[in-house]
Amino acid sequence: MSRRTALRSAAGVAALATGAAACSSPPEEPTAPSGSPAAPAAAERRFGAEWEPQARTFMSWPTSAIWQEQIGAVQRDIAGLARAIRAHQPVVMFAQPELADEARNACGGEVEIVPIPVDDLWARDTLPVFVEEAGKLRGVNFNFSGWGGKQTPRDKDSTAAAALLEKYGIPAVRTWLVAEGGSFETDGKGTLLVTESSVVNDNRNPGKTRDQIEAELKTALGVRKVIWFEGVRGKDITDAHVDCLVRFAAPGVVLLDRAFPGGEPDHWSRSADQAKQVLDGGTDAQGNPFKVIDLVQPDPDKITGRGDAFVSTYLNFYVTNKAVFLPKFGDAAADEKAAQVMRDTFPGREIVAVSIDGIAAGGGGIHCATHDQPDLPAQ
């Protein structure tokens, strides 16, 4: 079952779950996970950019409880992506203990398999958001709730962030905010991009205003300026994460998702239009205007993937130390055009195009399936 399918097929259950979430506030001061000391607040906390040095890539092995008949295709995609990234830097794959051998056989001996239980592959959202504090690594656990109670099972994914911090001895940063890693995009210089739909939402943070949430984001992540986009509510399970809308390529330079020309306007294209207006009239934390580069989707009639939930954006790329991993969709001209945009905006990095039709059919992409750990000491 895909992230978007889950939203449609479980409408009745989701309505009840969302209603329950809306009636209970998140804890004001969650307990730090066992074995992972809480990190004190610090004025010098910093949320680094993805292109900064990384120690490893974390991923999660998908399960049939979520993917059902799609499990074979998505596991092949995840294993292929893990092997491709491992050619450039270490990869750690979390897997339920009983699936560890299955993951190891699929991914090969170069990918480290760690038996930490997970429900699904969306490591970007379930694992902690890493920050730097006084030159040391810290992890913000944003209290993963299954995108506001929309997807089950999620009991293992809800504990994965705490399990990671405990295993690697990384101190935790406390927050009452409920959010996911895909909700946030930064330039590493104090600017944070966020969609209101995915954070200022009663299915995550009931009763909290945008100002309250912005203040907490500045504290938890150490950012100085938050730029808000409207996003899209209730049309996918994430409520429109920013990592499928706007991404930084460098300080002051952003890539903006754009629909293939000629289609009818829809809520996604209107969201991109609204984001463009915000960016055109805004500045980053340094006071500099944005250079906006369009990253145009492929022709929907030429792509190899199918399905109502299929996400055909190139924007959900992943930057590693020496490479950028970009989806390819089968529209040769569009795939090459997107690759050239990435070569221009990430000079010096290899652009690696990867087929991810199984992952994309589930409503996500390469960035959603990966999570970078900054190359910083934990202690």
Buried (B, 14 or more C-beta within 10 A) or exposed (E): BBBBBBBBEBEEEBEEBBEEBBEEEBEEEBEBBEEBEBBEEBEEBBBBBBBBEBBBBBBBBBBEBBBEEBBEBBBBBBBBBBBBBBEBBBBBBBBBEEBBEBBBEBBEEEBBBBEBBBBBBBBBBBBBBBBBBEEBBBBBBBBBBBBBBBBBEBEBBBBBBBBBBBBBEBBBBBBBBBBBBBBBBBBBBBBBBBBBBBBBBBBBBBEBEBEBBBEBBBBBBBBBBBBBBBBBBBBBBBBBBBBBBBBBBBBBBBBBBBBBEEEEEEEBBEBBEBBBEBBEEBBBBEEBEBEBBEBBBBBBEBBEBEBEBBBBBBBBBBBBBEBBBBBBBBBEEBBEBBBEBBBEBBEEBBBBBBBBBBBBBBBBBBBBBBBBBBBBEBE
